[in-house]
């Protein structure tokens, strides 16, 4: 098994902590270790360091390396520029398939939170077994929804594909975009709708063939790059060719085009730490709890996330369902239900060329 950690994202919905020069994956948002470190050491419970690859871009490379001094330098896969997930995953797939075409490649996002780590590793081992027996299949680890989340994609499953001991593997029927609240409430009452965790698994050579079938222009460019792998001019060729690929996500470029795929419903707690509300819900033992980092004085407030990174005292009174993030140069205050809209703040900052805050 080869695992690719995707560590090149921006995390705009976690502004003002997540910035271009220090994105969310290198920040300690839910504990003392950063999200990237948590992802790496979670995998190390069942995967050799030599089998873990880190996909990032040239701008973030130094920071990512500092986070993971244990990772072999040859396992860093470097994008010359950010081009969405299909080019990034394609580069990793072609590199791995050149030397290990018959091994399973699985994706691990660096901003995922997983509580039952032993069960997570067990599920990856099960996925490896399924892929070894069915090398022309795409497999997704799905998550049983625990509440009607509108910020996640969903996957609809169908009949059982095969039983593996106590585990059931299903046929996937379709991927569903982020639903509205009414639709999400319907989904959680049904057995056949799961959260799309983006934990995808393929045999490496099969993933390369999916690029050939569904993203032929990307396939041709990646094929030219692959001829340089292992040679002195490798990075020069990658820099020249990578920029020719159009930015597109793997979801739109490949996943939504495939007709057959398998799904394992997972039995571990999972969350995508994509916005501040997710941070609050992960850390709160009870929904009404205040989650606080830094100096805080309160009178009668509940269900808030309050992070102060400045040493400044933050005082609250009668506050509810609110996010407060205080940094040296920016203060975010928003209702918890509007956590997704923080991305829009970043978009306005970019439009107004307020680069110092990005």
Number of C-alpha atoms within 10 A of each C-alpha: 22 23 24 23 25 23 24 28 20 18 21 24 22 26 25 23 24 19 18 17 12 17 21 30 28 22 19 15 21 15 10 10 14 19 24 25 19 21 22 24 14 18 22 14 12 15 18 12 17 13 17 23 24 28 24 24 22 13 17 20 19 11 14 22 16 11 19 15 9 10 18 15 13 9 18 20 22 22 25 19 15 19 19 16 19 22 28 26 21 21 26 27 26 23 21 24 21 15 10 17 18 18 20 26 27 24 18 22 21 26 24 20 20 18 14 13 19 14 15 22 18 14 19 24 15 16 25 23 15 22 22 17 10 14 19 17 19 23 26 26 24 26 23 19 21 12 11 19 19 17 16 19 17 27 22 21 23 16 11 13 14 13 10 11 6 5 14 14 22 22 18 25 18 19 18 16 13 16 17 12 13 10 13 21 15 11 21 18 13 11 12 18 26 27 26 23 21 19 16 20 27 29 27 26 21 21 25 24 14 21 23 16 14 16 19 13 15 22 22 14 18 26 17 14 22 18 13 15 16 10 9 9 10 14 17 12 17 21 15 11 17 22 16 14 17 13 16 16 16 19 13 12 19 17 18 12 13 14 10 14 17 26 28 24 20 21 16 17 17 22 19 18 24 19 22 24 22 16 19 24 18 20 17 15 11 9 14 13 16 23 19 16 13 14 15 15 9 13 10 9 16 19 20 25 25 24 21 19 14 13 12 13 12 18 11 16 11 9 15 17 18 20 25 19 21 22 17 11 9 11 13 17 14 15 14 21 12 13 19 17 16 19 16 12 15 20 14 11 15 13 10 9 11 11 10 8 14 18
